[in-house]
Amino acid sequence: MNVSAFYRAYTQPDFTPHERERVEIRFAGLHWRADRVIQAVFENQGYRAAPMPAATRDDLMAGRELADIGQCCPASFVTGCLANFLRREAARLGADEVKRRYVYVSIGSCGPCRFGQYHQGYELALRHLGMEGMRLLLLDQSRLEQAGGGGLEVNLQLSLGVVWAILCTDALQSLEYRTRPYETTPGATDRAAADGVALLCEAFRQRPRHGGKWSALAWHLTTRHFVRALQLVARRFDEVEVDRLVPKPVVKITGEFYLQTVEGPANYDIHRWLEAEGAEVYPAAIAVWLDYLLRVSIQNLQARVAVDRHARAKLAVAKVLQRLLRWTFERMRRALDGVPHALPEQAELRALAAPYYHHRLAGGEGDMLVGKALWTKRHRAAHMICELSPYSCLPNTMSVGAMAGVLGKHPDLLYAPLEVKGDAEVHALSRCQMILTEAKKRAQEEFDAALARTGLDLAEARRRQAARPALRRATTAIPHRDVVGTGANTVLHLAAGRA
């Protein structure tokens, strides 16, 4: 028997520069705001591009059918979403035309996480689907410039556009989630967010092109182009009236990158479910992940100082890049009147996690999941942690295990680890609901204590709020004091008597 016949390398035609006008680039993996604005970044560079539709339960089943059934559910969702999209398009256009018309771009990495193996899952699914030869481009998540297959030139101009799109949409997402639970007109926040994304898309489509990498970097760091766009977004959110004198538990979302980032069936629509249950969601910013990647790079360079004569210079550059990333995100926050959540300090996350999870254990989000939980407790940022872990994910299994030690020393930490399989929604949400019940109780007690501490009753607090119209605007930042909830902080702010 010829064993070599069982496997052959996946082959595909090149994506060439002259095809850019007729070939559409497809991509997926982030929340819808980032996807839409990244589409505008591609269009600004002369590409045709569009995000994939949100993954569904049918996509999960297709991913399991066509690829490795033991892969983690994010891989199954993304693989099945691609497969079902191609099935629909092949029924409409024919398989050969689909192969000519589309290129799928994905990001990869290495380490104990199987993120770097997703590409092989796509290839297997396409073979089973009869779509072998569909073009797949795998890009390295840690490099800003790299070969993209000829037709896709991944240069600094494109990469900076994607990074800035993430920073802008992270800030917008945070503003949206700090607004919607308190809106007085249902749907007003969703409409403002949609208008905000449209404003950002237009800003990124109008982004000037720069030939040199240094001129591109200098422009992105110094321009007010995106700040002005976000200021227009803030003015749109000014129209959303809010009532923050409501005790709601704040729930911090953490977990595996894909599950904590997307919004929809892939994570049981956990963000909207929590809001429907009366919570304020503290979403996971993609910028925290970018900050973490820079921190890992800095750690690796620090370990090589004694053996690499260029390590110190590279280390200095990496530290500057990290400071510039954080400074740029802070500019975006200020453009939205300081309402979005700030980024946690990576050094603090590492120090908090150190007794439980070593910073050199790579894969997934590394020590950040433990660090985020303890950071949230230290800074009174949320009443509860909801960690979304894919079924059979090694890095997340390690972090959940480490959290057992954390809870042993911090038994008052409300922590809900949800193992997401994609088809066990009732089990996961019922587990979350039990812990959310305690978080609601804490939020109410905290709110009542704030009233008692200030000598106000709810009627007097509302009278003071009515006398200060700015507090009814979504873009008015409420100072964070020594309590967690937005309602309790609003009571303390009203008692302080400042505008």
N, C-alpha and C positions, 0 to 999 in steps of 0.2 A: 504494500500500500504506500502511495506517495503522500507522506505527511504534509509536505509543503503545499499540497493542493487545498488544505483546509483554510489557509489564510493567504490573502493577497493585499497588498497596500492599496489604500483608497486613492484613486487617481481622479483628477479633475482638470478641466482646461483652465488656462490662465485668465485672470481678470485684467484686461489691458486698458491703458489710458483712453484709447479711442472709443471704448464702450461706455464711458461714463454717462453720456447723454441718454442712453437707452436702458441701462442696467440700473436696477434699484437696489440699494443697500438696505438690508433688514437687520434689526438688532433688538435686544430685549434685556430685561433683568433689573430695571430700576422702577421707581414709581412714575406715574403718568406725567407729572410735571417735568421731571428731568428728561424723560423720553421725548416729550414734545419739543423742548428747547434744544436738546441735542440734535434733533432732526433739523432745526433751523441752523445749527452750526454746520452740519453737513451741506445744507443748501447754500449757505454763505460761501462754502469752498467749491461750489460748482458740481456737487453730487446730487443725484436723486436718492432720497432716503426716506424711510418711514419706520416707526417702531412696530413691533409685533403686537397683535391684540393681547389683552390680558389673558393669562392662562386660566383654564377652567378645569372642572372635574373630568370632563371628557378628554382633555389633554393629558391629565395624569394617567388615565387608563390607557391611552394610546402610547404614552412613553413607556409604560410597563410592558405593553404588548410587543413593542417594536425594538426595545433595547434591553439592557440588563435589568431584570426585575428586582435585583437586590440593590440597585443604586438608590441614593438618597432622594427624597421626594422633590427637592428643587430641580435635580437633574431630570427626573421623570416629567415634571411640569414643563420645563423648557424644551425638552426633546419632543414631547407630545404636541406642544404648541406649534413648533416648527413643522412637525409631520402633518398635523391637521390643516395647517395653513397651506402647505404644498398640495395636499390632497384636494382641497377646495379649488385652488388655482389650476391644478392639472385638469380637473373636471371642466373648468371654464375655458382654459386656453390650450390644453394638451401638455403632456409631460416635457416634451422637447422645448417648447416655448418657455415653460417655467424655468428650466435650467438656463436658458439664454437670458431671461429677463431679470432673475434675482441672484444676489450674492448675500450670504448670511455671515455676519461678523460676530464673533464671540470673544470673550476675554478669558485668559487662562493663567494658571500659576502652578507652582509645585509645592511639595510638602505633604504632610499626612492627610490633608483634605483632598478629596477626589475632584476638586474644582478643575484641576489640570487635566482630568480625564473625560470631562464632558464632551470634548471634541470627538473622542472615539465613540461615545454613545450616539452622537448625531450621525456619524458615519454608519454605524450599525443599523440605526433606524432607517436611514435613507436606502441602504441596501435592501432591507426587508420591504421597504415601500416601493421598490423598483425605481428609485430616483437617484441611483448612484451616478456621480458626475455633477450633481448640484454643487456649486462652488461654496466652500466654507473657508473663512479666513480666521485664523486664531492669532490674537494679539496678546502680548505680554502686559499684564496690568501695571508693572513697575517701570515701564519704559515710555518716555514721552515721544521718542522718535524711533521708528522701526519700519521694516519692510511690510507692506500691507498687501502685496500681491500684484504690484504693477499699477493696476487701475486705482487702487486706494493708496494715496501717499500720506502716511501718518507722520506728518511733520509737526514742528512746534506750534505753528499757527493753528492747526486743527486740534492738537492736544490741549493747548491753553484754552481754546474755545470750549472744549468739553469740561475742563476743570472749572472754568468760570460759570458755565451753565449749571453745574452741580452746586456751586456755592450760592448762586442766586436762587435756585429752586429749593435748596435746603432752607434758606432764610424764609422764603415764601411759604413753604410747607409748615414751618414752625409757627409763623404768624397765623396761618389758617387754623391749625389745631388749637391755638390759644384763644381763637375767636369763636369757632363754631359752637362749643358747648354753652356759650353765654349769649348767643344771638337772640334778639327779640322777634325777628322775622325769620321763620324757618326757610332755609334755602338761600338766604342772603349771602352767607359766607361762601357757599359753593359757587355762586355766580361771580362774586368778587375774585375768587381764586382762578376761575376760568378766564376772566378778563385780565387778571394779572399775568397768567401764562401767555396769553395772546400778546400783551405788551412786551414781555421778555422775548418772545419769538421774533417780534419785529425788530427789537434792538439787536439781537444776534444776527439776523439776516442783514442788517445794515452795518455790521462790523467791518471796518476797513481792513484790507489785506496788507500784509507786510511780507516782503521777500526775505529779509534777514531774520535769523532767530533772535538776535539781541534786540532788534527794533521791535519785534513782536512782543517779547517779554516786557520791554520797557513801556510799551503802549498799554498793555493790559494792567501793569502795576500802577500807572500814573493817571490813566484816563478816568473821567467822571461819567463816561458813556453809560455804564451799567448802573452806577449810583443814581443817575437821573432817571433811568428806566424804573428802578425800584422805588424811587420817590413818587413816580406816577402810580405805581402799584399801591403805595401807602395811601395816596389820595383816594384811590378807589376803595380801599378798606375803610377810609374815614366815613364812608357812607353807611357802613354796617353798624347798627346800634346794638350795644351789648348791655347786659345786666349781670355784673359780676358778683352781686351779693347773694350768691347761691353756693352752698357747701357741696363741692364735688371732689371725689378722690382723684388725685393725679396718678396716672399709671405710666411708668417708664417702660418703653418697649426696648428690649435687647434681644440678642440671639444671633443665629447664623445670618450672614449678610443678606442673602436673597430673601429669606422669610421675614426679616425685620424691615426690609426696604419696600417690597411690593405691597400693593393694596388690592385685595380681591380674593377669589376662592383659594389661591395657593396658600394663604395663611388663615383660612376661614374668615376672611374679611375682618380680622381681629380689631382693626382700628375703628371701623364703623360699629362693630358689635359692642365694643367698650363704651363708645359714645352713646349708643342706644340704651345701655345699661346705666347711664348717668355719670360716666367718668369723663375726665379731661385727659386726653392722650398726650404723652410726651414722646414724640416720634424719634426714631433713630436717624440722625443726620449722616448722610454719606460722607460729608467732610470729615467726620471723626475717623472714618476708615482711611481716608487719604492722609490725615495727620498721623495715624498709626503706622502706615506704610513708611512714612518718612522717619518715624521713631525707630522702626526695625532697621532701616538703612543706617541710621546713626549708631545703633547698638552694634551692628556688624562691623562698621568702620572702627568703632572704639576698640573692638577686639583685635583689630589688625594693625593698630598703630605701631606695635613693636616689630612687625614683620613686613610691612608695606611702607616704603618711603613716601608714597603719595597719599597715604591714608589720612594724615592730618589735614592736608589741603582739601581732600574730598569731604572730610568730616566738617570742616568749616563751611563748605558750600551747602552741605545737607542741612546744617543748622540754620543757615540763612534762609534756605528754601522753606523750612518748617515755619520760621517766624513770619515769612512773607505770606504763606498760606493762611495762617491764623490772623494776621493783620488784615488781609483782604476780606476774609469772612466777617471780621468785625466791622469793616466798612459797609458790608451788605446789611448787617444787623442795624447799624446806625441809620442807614437809608430807610429802614422800616421802623424808625423811631425807637429802636432798642427793644422792641417787643419780642422778637425771636430769641430762643435760648442760645446762650453762648456755648462755645466748645469747652469741654473739660480739658485740663492740662494733662498731657500724656505722662509727664513725670509723676504726677500725683496718682494717676491710674496704676502705673507700674508699682509705685511704692505701696499703695493700698493692697494690691493683689499679691505682693511678694511673699508674705507668710503662707500663702495657700497655693500659688501657681507661679512657676518660674517664668521669667520674661523671655527665656530662650526657647521655650516650648512653642514652636511655630505651628501654623495651620489654623484655618478659620480666623477668629478674632483674637486668638492667643489668650493672653492674660486680661484682655480688656473686659470680658464678660464679668469676671470676678471684680475687677477694678471699678467698673461702672456701678455695680450693685452697692459697693461700699462708698463710692463717691456720692451716689444718690442719697444714701443715709446720712453721710457726714454733712452734706450741704442742704439737707431737707428739701431736695428737689422733687420728690415724689413720695406718695404714701405706699406705693407697691411697685414691685418689679415683675414684669411679664417677659420671660425669656422663651423665645421660639426656637426650638431645636428640631432639626430634621431627624426622622427615624434613621437609625444606623449611621449617624454622623460622628466620627471619631473625635474631632476637636471639641464639639459641643458636649459629648458624653463626658469628656474629661472635665470641662468647666462645671457641668452639673454636679459631678462627683466632688470637685473642689468646694462647691457651694455648700456641701454638707458640713464641711469644717467651718465655713463662715457662719452658718446658721447656729452651729454649736456655741459660738462666741457672741453671736448677735441674734438671740432668739426672737427679738421684737421686729426683725426685718421681715416684711411681708414679701414673699418670693414665690412666684407661680411658674415653675418650669413646665412648658407645654411641649410634649413630643408630637410634632406635626407629621402625620402620615399622609395627609391629603384626603383620607376617607374615614376619619374617626372624629368628626366635628363635635358630636354630642359629648363624647368623653372629654375632649380637650376643653371645651367651653364650660362644661359643668364644673370641672376642676378649677378653672379660672374664676368662675362665679362664686365659689365657696370662699376664696381668698378675697375677692372683690367685696364681698359682704362685710368683712372685717375692715377693709379700707374705707368703705362708706361710713362705717361707724366712727372710725378715727377722724374722718373729715368733718363729720357733724360735731363731734366733741370738740375738735379744734376750733370750729367756727363759733360754737357756743362759748368757749373759753375766751375767744377774742372779744366777743361782745361783753362778757363779764369783766374782763380785764380793762376795757376802755370805759366801762360804765354806760355803754349805749345799749338800747334795745333795737330790734330790727327796724321798727318804724322810724326811729330817729336816724338810723344809718341810711335808710332810703331817702329821708328828707334831705340829709346832707348831700347824698349822691345827686339828687334832683337839682340841688342848688349849684352844682358844679358840672355843667354839660359836657366838659371835656372827658369826664370819666365814663361817659356813655359811648365814647368812640373806641373802636377796636384798636386804634393805633396809639392810645394812651397807655404808656407802660406803668404798671403798678409796682412800686418798689418791693423787692423780696426781703422780708425781715426774718424773724426766727421761727416762722411757721411755714407749713408746706403749701396749703391750699390757696388758690386764687381768691376765694371768698374771704377767708380769714385775713389774708394780706390786704384785701380791700378795706375791711373793717378797720384795721390798724392804720391804714393810710388816711381814711376819713377822720379818724380820731386825732391824727396828727395835725389836721387842719390845713395842710398844704395843697396847692393846686396840682 
